[in-house]
Amino acid sequence: MLLFLQIAILVLSVYMIAKGVEIKLKAGKSPESDRPSNRLLALVLVLVGLAAGFGCLYWMGALTGIRR
């Protein structure tokens, strides 16, 4: 059960990073998509996704080398 939760967090973090990058790539297409709030949302999504991903990998022991 715990492994399922960890995998779900990793998948969610990858999705958040991809969504943030997608928002960032769409920013130059139209003037309304280039608002500062969209850029801030993209940055927050990428940072939270990275933090969740690294946190989950640390929790799993993959970054520390600790086997449970």
C-alpha positions as CSV (number, residue, x, y, z in Angstrom):
1,M,0.0,0.0,0.0
2,L,2.8,2.4,0.9
3,L,4.6,1.6,-2.4
4,F,1.4,2.4,-4.3
5,L,1.3,5.8,-2.6
6,Q,4.9,6.5,-3.4
7,I,4.4,5.6,-7.1
8,A,1.3,7.8,-7.2
9,I,3.2,10.7,-5.8
10,L,6.0,10.2,-8.4
11,V,3.5,10.0,-11.3
12,L,1.7,13.1,-10.0
13,S,5.0,15.0,-9.7
14,V,5.9,14.1,-13.3
15,Y,2.5,15.3,-14.4
16,M,2.9,18.6,-12.6
17,I,6.3,19.2,-14.2
18,A,4.9,18.4,-17.6
19,K,1.9,20.7,-17.1
20,G,4.2,23.5,-16.0
21,V,6.4,23.1,-19.0
22,E,3.3,23.0,-21.3
23,I,2.1,26.3,-19.8
24,K,5.5,27.8,-20.3
25,L,5.7,26.7,-23.9
26,K,2.2,28.1,-24.7
27,A,3.2,31.4,-23.2
28,G,4.6,32.9,-26.4
29,K,1.6,31.8,-28.6
30,S,-1.0,34.4,-27.7
31,P,-1.0,37.6,-25.6
32,E,-3.5,36.4,-23.1
33,S,-1.5,33.2,-22.3
34,D,1.6,35.3,-21.6
35,R,0.2,36.8,-18.4
36,P,2.5,36.9,-15.4
37,S,0.1,34.7,-13.5
38,N,0.5,32.0,-16.0
39,R,4.3,32.2,-15.8
40,L,4.0,32.1,-12.0
41,L,1.7,29.1,-12.2
42,A,4.1,27.3,-14.5
43,L,7.0,28.0,-12.1
44,V,5.1,26.8,-9.1
45,L,4.0,23.6,-10.8
46,V,7.5,22.8,-11.9
47,L,9.0,23.6,-8.4
48,V,6.3,21.7,-6.5
49,G,6.6,18.8,-8.9
50,L,10.4,18.6,-8.5
51,A,10.1,18.9,-4.7
52,A,7.5,16.1,-4.6
53,G,9.5,13.9,-6.9
54,F,12.8,14.3,-5.0
55,G,11.0,14.0,-1.6
56,C,9.3,10.8,-2.7
57,L,12.6,9.4,-4.0
58,Y,14.3,10.3,-0.7
59,W,11.4,8.7,1.2
60,M,11.8,5.5,-0.9
61,G,15.5,5.5,-0.1
62,A,16.6,5.7,-3.7
63,L,18.7,8.8,-3.1
64,T,20.2,7.7,0.1
65,G,21.0,4.1,-0.8
66,I,19.1,2.8,2.2
67,R,17.2,-0.4,1.6
68,R,14.1,-1.0,3.8
